[in-house]
C-alpha cells in the first residue's frame, strides 16, 4: 500500500531522491580515529588544529557536523562501527573482558561475501583479534610486536608504523578491497614526535600534536589510494580533557567524549558539503554498504546517511552509554538519548538539558520538567526493551584478565575489565559523584606503571577502604604490597578482589612465585603447606559459589542420589585444612581457607551443589608466558631466565622478577642483589653467583635445569 505524502512527511522519509548505486565495485577504506574530538580538527573550527589532510578530505567530501559515538570506550565503540548495532544489541560493553560474538555479522563479513578482499590494521591491544572484530577479514594485523610504541607494555602502535603496514597490504590486494585502518595516537599518554610537539600550541598542545601526527600519516595513506576509492573517517570516541571534571574518557557522556568527527568522500558523496543533522557512529556501516552498491540488511540500529540531508530535516536520536564505571568500579552505568535539541542522561539522578539554548549542559532541567524526564526515560526503556534489556539489567562480563592484560590496559589509561558485573541498581554510586576517586586512581595507576609503588600505595589503600567494590584499586594495591614484600597484606587484598570478581585470575596469578619471594623452597614442607592453604581457599571459594548457584538454579543432575557421599567429600576437604601447619602459613590465609569450607558445608547441606567437580589450577609453561607471570597456580617456576622471541627477529632475555624480592627477603643488601642478578643474566643460572649462600639454593629451584647449572 502506498502511503499518502502527509504520512511520509511524518515519518521523515519524503524529501530526498533515491541514491544511485555505483556502476562498479569500488575500494572502500574505513579509517577510525581513536580518542579524537571533532572540535579539535580544523574543519570543525579548532584554532590550534594542524590537520590539513582531514580538512582537505572534508572539502572534497561531506562533513557531518554532529556525530555521536555510541560509547566512549574503544572496543565497544568499534563493535558498533563495524556492525551498525548499538551496545545493548551487540553486547560488547567494555574493554578487556568482552568479545563480539561470532553470530553478529560485521562489515568485513558482508564485503567478503560479496567478493571484496578484506584487511584490517589495528594499533592497540584493546582491538586484538581475541575480542572478535577480526571476523570476515582475510588479514587482521594486530601484531604490534616491534612496532609497539616506546614506554608502553606492547599495547599500542604509532601512526607511522600503522600507515606502513596498511600501505604494504595495499600492494597485496586481490580485487576490490575493503580496508580498515585504526589509528590510536591521540589516546593518552600524549607523546607526539618532537617536530609535532614543538609546532603545537594551545592548552592541550600535546593532544593536538598527536592528532597532527596522525593527520600527516593519514595523508600518506590517502595519497596511495586509487581514484574512485570510497573513504570514511570516523572517531570512535572523544576525550573530555577536563570537561565536567573528567581528564580522559570512559566515565561520563559529555560532548567531549561523545562528539566525534565523521567524513565521507568518494563516488556518490557530495563534495564540499556540510550535513548539519545529528548522526551516529552506528550509521557508518549501512552507509558504506550502500556506497559500495551492497544491500543494507534489515534489523540494524544504524541507518544509511545517503542521500545526504543538507536541508536540516533531522530525525535521528542518538543513544550513548558507558558501562566502564559499572564493570570496573561497581558504579552506576550512564546512558543517554539525544535528538540534537535535548540531551537526557539516565543516572541515579536523571538529568535533562536543552542543547539549543544550553549547549554546554550547565543547567539541568530535570527537577523543573518531570514530564519531559518521564518522556525521555520511557523512550530509553523502549529502546532497551527492543534489545532485550531493561533500565536495571543484570549483566555479566566475559572472562577475567591476566595481570599482564590488566597492565596493558592500564598503560593505555583503562582501569576497566576487572569486574564480573551483577545487577544495575540506582543504589549504586553516580560516577559524577566519584570523579575525585577516578582521578586519584588514575594517578596512582600511572605511578604503578612507572614502578613507583611506594608512592602509589597510600592512595590505593585509601580508595580500597572508601570504595570497597573498586576492583582495580584492590588489585593494584595488592600487587604493590606483594612487590614491596608485604605478602600477608597482599593476600588479604587479593582475597577481597577475588570476592569482587571470582572469575579474575589476577588475585591467583603469581601466587606460585610467592614461595620464592618469601624465601621458601618449593620442595619443602613449608612450600607444600603454602600450596595447600592457597588451593584450599580457591577450592572452597569455588564450591561455595557453586552452592549459591545451586540455591538459585538447582543442584547438578546426580546430586540427590549422591547427596551424602558428595557432602562427605566436602567435609574431608574441610578436615584436610586443619592439617596444614600453622607455623608455615600466615594465620589469616589459613583462617580464610577454613571459613570458605565451613560455608561450603553450610550452604551445601541447605541447597546442594551445582557442580560435581571444580578446577582451580592451571599449568605453567605457555600460560605463564601469556600471563607474563613467573608462575601460575602452585607449580614451580619453569626457569630463572626466560627468552621471548620478538616479531621481526631477535630475542629478549628476562630474569625472573621474583629473584630480587626473594634475595631481599633472605637478607641480601642492594649491591649483593645487583651482583647476583647480573650473574644470572650473564650465566643463565644462579649457581656460582657471588655472595649467594649454599643453603639458599633450594629457594631458586626450577622445573628446567639450566644449561650451565
WOQUIUR-V294395 format. One record per residue. N is the residue number from 1. SS is DSSP state (H for helix, E for strand, - for the rest). BURIAL is I if it has 24 or more other C-alpha atoms within 12 Angstrom, else O. Layout:
n:N ss:SS burial:BURIAL
n:N ss:SS burial:BURIAL
//
This chain:
n:1 ss:- burial:O
n:2 ss:- burial:O
n:3 ss:- burial:O
n:4 ss:- burial:O
n:5 ss:H burial:O
n:6 ss:H burial:O
n:7 ss:H burial:O
n:8 ss:H burial:O
n:9 ss:H burial:O
n:10 ss:H burial:O
n:11 ss:H burial:O
n:12 ss:- burial:O
n:13 ss:- burial:O
n:14 ss:- burial:O
n:15 ss:- burial:O
n:16 ss:- burial:O
n:17 ss:- burial:O
n:18 ss:- burial:O
n:19 ss:- burial:O
n:20 ss:- burial:O
n:21 ss:- burial:O
n:22 ss:- burial:O
n:23 ss:- burial:O
n:24 ss:- burial:O
n:25 ss:- burial:I
n:26 ss:- burial:I
n:27 ss:- burial:I
n:28 ss:E burial:I
n:29 ss:E burial:I
n:30 ss:E burial:I
n:31 ss:E burial:I
n:32 ss:E burial:I
n:33 ss:E burial:I
n:34 ss:- burial:I
n:35 ss:- burial:I
n:36 ss:- burial:I
n:37 ss:E burial:I
n:38 ss:H burial:I
n:39 ss:H burial:I
n:40 ss:H burial:I
n:41 ss:- burial:I
n:42 ss:H burial:I
n:43 ss:H burial:I
n:44 ss:H burial:I
n:45 ss:- burial:O
n:46 ss:- burial:O
n:47 ss:- burial:O
n:48 ss:- burial:I
n:49 ss:- burial:I
n:50 ss:- burial:I
n:51 ss:- burial:I
n:52 ss:H burial:O
n:53 ss:H burial:I
n:54 ss:H burial:I
n:55 ss:H burial:I
n:56 ss:H burial:I
n:57 ss:H burial:I
n:58 ss:H burial:I
n:59 ss:H burial:I
n:60 ss:H burial:I
n:61 ss:- burial:I
n:62 ss:E burial:I
n:63 ss:E burial:I
n:64 ss:E burial:I
n:65 ss:E burial:I
n:66 ss:E burial:I
n:67 ss:E burial:I
n:68 ss:E burial:I
n:69 ss:- burial:I
n:70 ss:- burial:I
n:71 ss:E burial:I
n:72 ss:- burial:I
n:73 ss:- burial:I
n:74 ss:H burial:I
n:75 ss:H burial:I
n:76 ss:H burial:I
n:77 ss:H burial:I
n:78 ss:H burial:I
n:79 ss:H burial:I
n:80 ss:H burial:I
n:81 ss:H burial:I
n:82 ss:H burial:I
n:83 ss:H burial:I
n:84 ss:- burial:I
n:85 ss:- burial:I
n:86 ss:- burial:I
n:87 ss:H burial:I
n:88 ss:H burial:I
n:89 ss:H burial:I
n:90 ss:H burial:I
n:91 ss:- burial:I
n:92 ss:- burial:I
n:93 ss:- burial:I
n:94 ss:- burial:I
n:95 ss:- burial:I
n:96 ss:- burial:I
n:97 ss:- burial:I
n:98 ss:- burial:I
n:99 ss:- burial:I
n:100 ss:- burial:I
n:101 ss:- burial:O
n:102 ss:- burial:O
n:103 ss:- burial:O
n:104 ss:- burial:I
n:105 ss:- burial:I
n:106 ss:- burial:I
n:107 ss:H burial:I
n:108 ss:H burial:I
n:109 ss:H burial:I
n:110 ss:H burial:I
n:111 ss:H burial:I
n:112 ss:H burial:I
n:113 ss:H burial:O
n:114 ss:- burial:O
n:115 ss:- burial:O
n:116 ss:- burial:I
n:117 ss:E burial:I
n:118 ss:E burial:I
n:119 ss:E burial:I
n:120 ss:E burial:I
n:121 ss:E burial:I
n:122 ss:- burial:I
n:123 ss:- burial:I
n:124 ss:E burial:I
n:125 ss:H burial:I
n:126 ss:H burial:I
n:127 ss:H burial:I
n:128 ss:- burial:I
n:129 ss:H burial:I
n:130 ss:H burial:I
n:131 ss:H burial:I
n:132 ss:- burial:I
n:133 ss:- burial:I
n:134 ss:- burial:I
n:135 ss:- burial:I
n:136 ss:- burial:I
n:137 ss:- burial:I
n:138 ss:- burial:I
n:139 ss:E burial:I
n:140 ss:E burial:I
n:141 ss:E burial:I
n:142 ss:- burial:I
n:143 ss:- burial:I
n:144 ss:- burial:I
n:145 ss:H burial:I
n:146 ss:H burial:I
n:147 ss:H burial:I
n:148 ss:E burial:I
n:149 ss:- burial:I
n:150 ss:- burial:O
n:151 ss:- burial:O
n:152 ss:- burial:I
n:153 ss:- burial:I
n:154 ss:- burial:I
n:155 ss:- burial:I
n:156 ss:E burial:I
n:157 ss:E burial:I
n:158 ss:- burial:I
n:159 ss:H burial:I
n:160 ss:H burial:I
n:161 ss:H burial:I
n:162 ss:H burial:I
n:163 ss:H burial:I
n:164 ss:H burial:I
n:165 ss:H burial:I
n:166 ss:H burial:I
n:167 ss:H burial:I
n:168 ss:H burial:O
n:169 ss:H burial:I
n:170 ss:H burial:I
n:171 ss:- burial:O
n:172 ss:- burial:O
n:173 ss:- burial:O
n:174 ss:- burial:O
n:175 ss:- burial:O
n:176 ss:- burial:I
n:177 ss:E burial:I
n:178 ss:E burial:I
n:179 ss:E burial:I
n:180 ss:E burial:I
n:181 ss:E burial:I
n:182 ss:E burial:I
n:183 ss:E burial:I
n:184 ss:- burial:I
n:185 ss:- burial:I
n:186 ss:- burial:I
n:187 ss:- burial:I
n:188 ss:- burial:I
n:189 ss:- burial:I
n:190 ss:- burial:I
n:191 ss:- burial:I
n:192 ss:- burial:I
n:193 ss:- burial:I
n:194 ss:H burial:O
n:195 ss:H burial:O
n:196 ss:H burial:I
n:197 ss:H burial:O
n:198 ss:H burial:O
n:199 ss:H burial:O
n:200 ss:- burial:I
n:201 ss:- burial:O
n:202 ss:- burial:O
n:203 ss:- burial:O
n:204 ss:- burial:I
n:205 ss:H burial:I
n:206 ss:H burial:I
n:207 ss:H burial:I
n:208 ss:H burial:I
n:209 ss:H burial:I
n:210 ss:H burial:I
n:211 ss:H burial:I
n:212 ss:H burial:I
n:213 ss:H burial:I
n:214 ss:H burial:I
n:215 ss:H burial:I
n:216 ss:H burial:I
n:217 ss:H burial:I
n:218 ss:H burial:I
n:219 ss:H burial:I
n:220 ss:H burial:O
n:221 ss:H burial:I
n:222 ss:H burial:I
n:223 ss:H burial:O
n:224 ss:- burial:O
n:225 ss:- burial:I
n:226 ss:- burial:O
n:227 ss:- burial:O
n:228 ss:- burial:O
n:229 ss:- burial:I
n:230 ss:E burial:I
n:231 ss:E burial:I
n:232 ss:E burial:I
n:233 ss:E burial:I
n:234 ss:E burial:I
n:235 ss:E burial:I
n:236 ss:- burial:I
n:237 ss:- burial:I
n:238 ss:- burial:I
n:239 ss:- burial:I
n:240 ss:- burial:I
n:241 ss:- burial:I
n:242 ss:- burial:O
n:243 ss:H burial:O
n:244 ss:H burial:I
n:245 ss:H burial:I
n:246 ss:- burial:I
n:247 ss:- burial:I
n:248 ss:- burial:I
n:249 ss:- burial:I
n:250 ss:- burial:I
n:251 ss:- burial:I
n:252 ss:- burial:I
n:253 ss:- burial:I
n:254 ss:- burial:I
n:255 ss:H burial:I
n:256 ss:H burial:I
n:257 ss:H burial:I
n:258 ss:H burial:I
n:259 ss:E burial:I
n:260 ss:E burial:I
n:261 ss:- burial:I
n:262 ss:E burial:I
n:263 ss:E burial:I
n:264 ss:E burial:I
n:265 ss:E burial:I
n:266 ss:- burial:I
n:267 ss:- burial:I
n:268 ss:- burial:I
n:269 ss:- burial:I
n:270 ss:- burial:I
n:271 ss:- burial:O
n:272 ss:- burial:O
n:273 ss:E burial:I
n:274 ss:E burial:I
n:275 ss:E burial:I
n:276 ss:E burial:I
n:277 ss:E burial:I
n:278 ss:E burial:I
n:279 ss:E burial:I
n:280 ss:E burial:I
n:281 ss:- burial:I
n:282 ss:- burial:I
n:283 ss:H burial:I
n:284 ss:H burial:I
n:285 ss:H burial:I
n:286 ss:H burial:I
n:287 ss:H burial:I
n:288 ss:H burial:I
n:289 ss:H burial:I
n:290 ss:H burial:I
n:291 ss:H burial:I
n:292 ss:- burial:I
n:293 ss:- burial:I
n:294 ss:- burial:I
n:295 ss:- burial:O
n:296 ss:- burial:I
n:297 ss:- burial:O
n:298 ss:- burial:O
n:299 ss:- burial:O
n:300 ss:- burial:I
n:301 ss:- burial:I
n:302 ss:- burial:I
n:303 ss:- burial:I
n:304 ss:- burial:I
n:305 ss:- burial:I
n:306 ss:- burial:I
n:307 ss:- burial:I
n:308 ss:- burial:I
n:309 ss:- burial:I
n:310 ss:- burial:O
n:311 ss:- burial:O
n:312 ss:- burial:O
n:313 ss:- burial:O
n:314 ss:- burial:I
n:315 ss:- burial:I
n:316 ss:- burial:I
n:317 ss:- burial:I
n:318 ss:E burial:I
n:319 ss:E burial:I
n:320 ss:E burial:I
n:321 ss:E burial:I
n:322 ss:E burial:I
n:323 ss:- burial:I
n:324 ss:H burial:I
n:325 ss:H burial:I
n:326 ss:H burial:I
n:327 ss:H burial:I
n:328 ss:H burial:I
n:329 ss:H burial:I
n:330 ss:- burial:I
n:331 ss:E burial:I
n:332 ss:- burial:I
n:333 ss:- burial:I
n:334 ss:E burial:I
n:335 ss:E burial:I
n:336 ss:E burial:I
n:337 ss:E burial:I
n:338 ss:E burial:I
n:339 ss:- burial:I
n:340 ss:- burial:I
n:341 ss:- burial:I
n:342 ss:E burial:I
n:343 ss:E burial:I
n:344 ss:E burial:I
n:345 ss:E burial:I
n:346 ss:E burial:I
n:347 ss:- burial:I
n:348 ss:- burial:O
n:349 ss:- burial:I
n:350 ss:- burial:I
n:351 ss:E burial:I
n:352 ss:E burial:I
n:353 ss:E burial:I
n:354 ss:E burial:I
n:355 ss:- burial:O
n:356 ss:- burial:O
n:357 ss:- burial:O
n:358 ss:- burial:O
n:359 ss:- burial:O
n:360 ss:- burial:O
n:361 ss:- burial:I
n:362 ss:- burial:O
n:363 ss:- burial:O
n:364 ss:- burial:I
n:365 ss:- burial:I
n:366 ss:- burial:I
n:367 ss:- burial:O
n:368 ss:- burial:O
n:369 ss:- burial:O
n:370 ss:H burial:O
n:371 ss:H burial:O
n:372 ss:H burial:O
n:373 ss:H burial:I
n:374 ss:H burial:O
n:375 ss:H burial:O
n:376 ss:H burial:I
n:377 ss:H burial:I
n:378 ss:H burial:O
n:379 ss:H burial:I
n:380 ss:H burial:I
n:381 ss:H burial:I
n:382 ss:H burial:O
n:383 ss:H burial:I
n:384 ss:H burial:I
n:385 ss:H burial:O
n:386 ss:H burial:O
n:387 ss:- burial:O
n:388 ss:- burial:O
n:389 ss:- burial:O
n:390 ss:- burial:O
n:391 ss:- burial:I
n:392 ss:- burial:I
n:393 ss:- burial:O
n:394 ss:E burial:O
n:395 ss:E burial:I
n:396 ss:E burial:I
n:397 ss:- burial:I
n:398 ss:- burial:I
n:399 ss:- burial:I
n:400 ss:- burial:I
n:401 ss:- burial:I
n:402 ss:- burial:I
n:403 ss:H burial:I
n:404 ss:H burial:I
n:405 ss:H burial:I
n:406 ss:H burial:I
n:407 ss:H burial:I
n:408 ss:H burial:I
n:409 ss:H burial:I
n:410 ss:H burial:I
n:411 ss:H burial:I
n:412 ss:- burial:I
n:413 ss:- burial:I
n:414 ss:- burial:I
n:415 ss:- burial:I
n:416 ss:- burial:I
n:417 ss:- burial:I
n:418 ss:- burial:I
n:419 ss:- burial:I
n:420 ss:- burial:I
n:421 ss:E burial:I
n:422 ss:E burial:I
n:423 ss:E burial:I
n:424 ss:- burial:I
n:425 ss:- burial:I
n:426 ss:- burial:O
n:427 ss:- burial:O
n:428 ss:- burial:I
n:429 ss:E burial:I
n:430 ss:- burial:I
n:431 ss:H burial:I
n:432 ss:H burial:I
n:433 ss:H burial:O
n:434 ss:- burial:I
n:435 ss:H burial:I
n:436 ss:H burial:O
n:437 ss:H burial:I
n:438 ss:H burial:I
n:439 ss:H burial:I
n:440 ss:H burial:I
n:441 ss:H burial:I
n:442 ss:H burial:I
n:443 ss:H burial:I
n:444 ss:H burial:I
n:445 ss:H burial:I
n:446 ss:H burial:I
n:447 ss:H burial:I
n:448 ss:H burial:I
n:449 ss:H burial:I
n:450 ss:- burial:O
n:451 ss:- burial:O
n:452 ss:- burial:O
n:453 ss:H burial:I
n:454 ss:H burial:I
n:455 ss:H burial:O
n:456 ss:H burial:I
n:457 ss:H burial:I
n:458 ss:H burial:I
n:459 ss:H burial:I
n:460 ss:H burial:I
n:461 ss:H burial:I
n:462 ss:H burial:O
n:463 ss:H burial:I
n:464 ss:H burial:I
n:465 ss:H burial:O
n:466 ss:H burial:O
n:467 ss:- burial:I
n:468 ss:- burial:I
n:469 ss:- burial:I
n:470 ss:- burial:I
n:471 ss:H burial:I
n:472 ss:H burial:I
n:473 ss:H burial:I
n:474 ss:H burial:I
n:475 ss:H burial:I
n:476 ss:H burial:I
n:477 ss:H burial:I
n:478 ss:H burial:I
n:479 ss:H burial:I
n:480 ss:H burial:I
n:481 ss:H burial:I
n:482 ss:H burial:I
n:483 ss:H burial:I
n:484 ss:- burial:I
n:485 ss:- burial:I
n:486 ss:- burial:I
n:487 ss:H burial:I
n:488 ss:H burial:I
n:489 ss:H burial:I
n:490 ss:H burial:I
n:491 ss:H burial:I
n:492 ss:H burial:I
n:493 ss:H burial:I
n:494 ss:H burial:I
n:495 ss:H burial:I
n:496 ss:H burial:I
n:497 ss:H burial:I
n:498 ss:H burial:I
n:499 ss:H burial:I
n:500 ss:H burial:I
n:501 ss:- burial:I
n:502 ss:- burial:I
n:503 ss:- burial:I
n:504 ss:- burial:I
n:505 ss:- burial:I
n:506 ss:- burial:I
n:507 ss:- burial:I
n:508 ss:- burial:I
n:509 ss:- burial:I
n:510 ss:- burial:I
n:511 ss:- burial:I
n:512 ss:- burial:I
n:513 ss:H burial:I
n:514 ss:H burial:I
n:515 ss:H burial:I
n:516 ss:H burial:I
n:517 ss:H burial:I
n:518 ss:- burial:I
n:519 ss:- burial:I
n:520 ss:- burial:I
n:521 ss:- burial:I
n:522 ss:- burial:I
n:523 ss:- burial:I
n:524 ss:- burial:O
n:525 ss:H burial:O
n:526 ss:H burial:I
n:527 ss:H burial:I
n:528 ss:H burial:I
n:529 ss:H burial:I
n:530 ss:H burial:I
n:531 ss:H burial:I
n:532 ss:H burial:I
n:533 ss:H burial:I
n:534 ss:H burial:I
n:535 ss:H burial:I
n:536 ss:H burial:I
n:537 ss:H burial:I
n:538 ss:H burial:I
n:539 ss:H burial:I
n:540 ss:H burial:I
n:541 ss:H burial:I
n:542 ss:H burial:I
n:543 ss:H burial:I
n:544 ss:H burial:I
n:545 ss:H burial:I
n:546 ss:H burial:I
n:547 ss:H burial:I
n:548 ss:H burial:I
n:549 ss:H burial:O
n:550 ss:H burial:I
n:551 ss:H burial:O
n:552 ss:H burial:O
n:553 ss:H burial:O
n:554 ss:- burial:O
n:555 ss:- burial:I
n:556 ss:- burial:I
n:557 ss:- burial:O
n:558 ss:- burial:O
n:559 ss:- burial:I
n:560 ss:- burial:O
n:561 ss:- burial:O
n:562 ss:- burial:O
n:563 ss:H burial:I
n:564 ss:H burial:O
n:565 ss:H burial:O
n:566 ss:H burial:I
n:567 ss:H burial:I
n:568 ss:H burial:O
n:569 ss:H burial:O
n:570 ss:H burial:I
n:571 ss:H burial:I
n:572 ss:H burial:O
n:573 ss:H burial:I
n:574 ss:H burial:I
n:575 ss:H burial:O
n:576 ss:H burial:O
n:577 ss:H burial:I
n:578 ss:- burial:O
n:579 ss:- burial:O
n:580 ss:- burial:I
n:581 ss:- burial:O
n:582 ss:- burial:O
n:583 ss:- burial:O
n:584 ss:- burial:I
n:585 ss:- burial:I
n:586 ss:- burial:I
n:587 ss:H burial:O
n:588 ss:H burial:O
n:589 ss:H burial:I
n:590 ss:H burial:I
n:591 ss:H burial:I
n:592 ss:H burial:I
n:593 ss:H burial:I
n:594 ss:H burial:I
n:595 ss:H burial:I
n:596 ss:H burial:I
n:597 ss:H burial:I
n:598 ss:H burial:I
n:599 ss:H burial:I
n:600 ss:H burial:I
n:601 ss:H burial:I
n:602 ss:H burial:O
n:603 ss:H burial:I
n:604 ss:H burial:I
n:605 ss:H burial:I
n:606 ss:H burial:O
n:607 ss:H burial:I
n:608 ss:- burial:I
n:609 ss:- burial:I
n:610 ss:- burial:I
n:611 ss:- burial:I
n:612 ss:- burial:I
n:613 ss:- burial:O
n:614 ss:- burial:O
n:615 ss:- burial:O
n:616 ss:- burial:I
n:617 ss:- burial:I
n:618 ss:- burial:O
n:619 ss:- burial:O
n:620 ss:- burial:I
n:621 ss:- burial:I
n:622 ss:H burial:O
n:623 ss:H burial:O
n:624 ss:H burial:I
n:625 ss:H burial:I
n:626 ss:H burial:O
n:627 ss:H burial:I
n:628 ss:- burial:I
n:629 ss:- burial:I
n:630 ss:- burial:I
n:631 ss:- burial:I
n:632 ss:- burial:I
n:633 ss:- burial:I
n:634 ss:- burial:I
n:635 ss:- burial:I
n:636 ss:- burial:I
n:637 ss:- burial:I
n:638 ss:- burial:I
n:639 ss:- burial:I
n:640 ss:- burial:I
n:641 ss:E burial:I
n:642 ss:E burial:I
n:643 ss:E burial:O
n:644 ss:E burial:O
n:645 ss:E burial:O
n:646 ss:- burial:O
n:647 ss:- burial:O
n:648 ss:- burial:O
n:649 ss:- burial:O
n:650 ss:- burial:O
n:651 ss:E burial:O
n:652 ss:E burial:O
n:653 ss:E burial:O
n:654 ss:E burial:I
n:655 ss:E burial:I
n:656 ss:- burial:I
n:657 ss:- burial:I
n:658 ss:H burial:I
n:659 ss:H burial:I
n:660 ss:H burial:I
n:661 ss:H burial:I
n:662 ss:H burial:I
n:663 ss:H burial:I
n:664 ss:H burial:I
n:665 ss:H burial:I
n:666 ss:- burial:I
n:667 ss:- burial:O
n:668 ss:- burial:I
n:669 ss:- burial:O
n:670 ss:H burial:O
n:671 ss:H burial:O
n:672 ss:H burial:O
n:673 ss:H burial:I
n:674 ss:H burial:O
n:675 ss:H burial:O
n:676 ss:H burial:I
n:677 ss:H burial:I
n:678 ss:H burial:O
n:679 ss:H burial:O
n:680 ss:H burial:I
n:681 ss:H burial:I
n:682 ss:H burial:O
n:683 ss:H burial:O
n:684 ss:- burial:I
n:685 ss:- burial:I
n:686 ss:- burial:I
n:687 ss:- burial:I
n:688 ss:- burial:O
n:689 ss:- burial:I
n:690 ss:- burial:O
n:691 ss:- burial:I
n:692 ss:- burial:I
n:693 ss:- burial:O
n:694 ss:H burial:O
n:695 ss:H burial:O
n:696 ss:H burial:I
n:697 ss:H burial:I
n:698 ss:H burial:I
n:699 ss:H burial:I
n:700 ss:H burial:I
n:701 ss:- burial:I
n:702 ss:- burial:I
n:703 ss:- burial:O
n:704 ss:- burial:O
n:705 ss:- burial:O
n:706 ss:- burial:O
n:707 ss:- burial:O
n:708 ss:- burial:O
n:709 ss:- burial:O
//
